[in-house]
């Protein structure tokens, strides 16, 4: 009998627990379709958004103002751009996923802060008043956000300086930065805050 109980316990610990997820999102999120998301020109250009990658042990986020929604290889995708010098880029390179989150207008100062300070030097999320929480897949989003898009990286490539128009090359030369890396992510999940 003792052998049977021991085998049952070992079997229970070795079996995958598909129904249990290691992370819980707050109850205020509801899942929606990517097709219900507002105009991406407003999301990226007018409102700004936060790009995040990593996990509960180690993550970083930054403000983004460039991005697109679209379709690639018969999949809905989000494309984002990250300068290779940015600390967040290290997390993008190590991660299989990234998230894009949108915030209410009263969080613009928080987005400005995380866009102008490095997570290498400080806990900039805490200083900006942003609280990370994690999707069931373990990817970072923010409690204060109103929209969260979770993406699986399909493709990445640095933008090619020699293919850029002259004015764009001037942009990089004046700022003394390397051209951004383009990340294309398949949209896996989209959540918005329930009203």
Residue pairs with C-beta under 8 A, 6 or more apart in sequence:
21 136
21 137
22 138
23 56
23 133
23 134
23 135
23 136
23 137
23 138
24 134
24 136
25 133
25 134
25 135
25 136
25 141
25 191
26 133
26 143
28 193
28 194
29 148
29 191
29 192
29 193
29 194
30 191
30 192
30 193
30 194
31 189
31 190
31 191
32 190
32 191
32 192
33 190
34 69
34 76
34 149
34 187
34 190
35 76
36 190
36 192
37 43
37 69
37 147
37 149
37 190
38 147
40 67
40 68
40 69
43 49
43 67
43 100
43 102
43 147
44 64
44 65
44 66
44 67
44 68
45 65
47 102
47 103
47 105
48 63
48 64
48 65
48 103
48 108
48 111
48 115
49 63
49 64
49 65
49 67
49 100
49 101
49 102
49 103
49 111
50 61
50 62
50 63
50 64
50 100
50 101
50 103
50 111
50 114
50 130
50 142
50 145
51 61
51 62
51 63
51 64
51 80
51 82
51 88
51 98
51 99
51 100
52 59
52 60
52 61
52 88
52 91
52 98
52 99
52 101
52 132
52 139
52 140
52 141
52 142
53 59
53 60
53 61
53 88
53 91
53 92
53 94
53 95
53 97
53 98
53 99
53 139
53 140
54 60
54 91
54 94
54 95
54 140
55 95
55 134
55 138
55 139
55 140
56 132
56 134
56 138
56 140
58 91
59 91
59 132
59 140
60 87
60 88
60 90
60 91
60 119
61 88
61 114
61 119
61 125
61 130
61 132
61 140
61 142
62 82
62 86
62 87
62 88
62 114
62 115
63 111
63 112
63 114
63 115
64 80
64 81
64 82
64 100
66 80
66 81
66 180
67 78
67 79
67 80
67 81
67 100
68 78
68 79
69 76
69 77
69 78
70 76
70 77
70 79
71 77
72 154
72 155
72 184
73 154
75 154
75 186
75 187
76 186
76 187
77 151
77 154
77 184
77 185
77 186
77 187
78 100
78 149
78 151
78 184
78 185
78 187
79 182
79 183
79 184
79 185
80 98
80 100
80 182
80 183
80 185
81 159
81 180
81 181
81 182
81 183
82 88
82 89
82 92
82 180
82 181
82 183
83 89
83 177
83 178
83 180
83 181
84 158
84 178
84 180
84 181
85 177
85 178
86 118
87 118
87 119
87 120
88 119
89 181
92 98
92 153
92 156
92 181
92 183
95 139
95 153
96 152
96 153
97 137
97 139
97 150
97 151
97 152
97 153
97 185
97 188
98 139
98 151
98 153
98 183
98 185
99 135
99 139
99 140
99 141
99 148
99 149
99 150
99 151
100 148
100 149
100 151
101 141
101 142
101 145
101 147
101 148
101 149
102 145
102 146
102 147
102 148
103 110
103 111
103 142
103 144
103 145
103 146
104 144
104 146
107 129
107 130
107 144
109 128
110 128
110 129
110 130
110 144
111 128
113 124
113 127
113 128
114 124
114 125
114 128
114 130
117 124
117 127
117 128
118 124
119 125
125 131
125 132
129 144
130 142
130 143
130 144
131 142
131 143
131 144
132 140
132 141
132 142
132 143
133 140
133 141
133 142
133 143
134 140
134 141
135 141
135 148
135 150
135 189
135 191
137 150
137 188
137 189
139 150
141 148
141 150
141 191
142 148
145 193
146 192
146 193
147 190
147 191
147 192
147 193
148 189
148 190
148 191
148 192
149 187
149 189
149 190
150 187
150 188
150 189
150 190
150 191
151 185
151 186
151 187
151 188
152 185
152 186
152 188
153 183
153 184
153 185
154 184
154 185
154 186
155 182
155 183
155 184
156 181
156 182
156 183
156 184
157 181
157 182
158 178
158 179
158 180
158 181
158 182
159 179
159 180
159 181
159 182
160 179
161 169
161 172
161 179
164 172
164 179
172 178
172 179
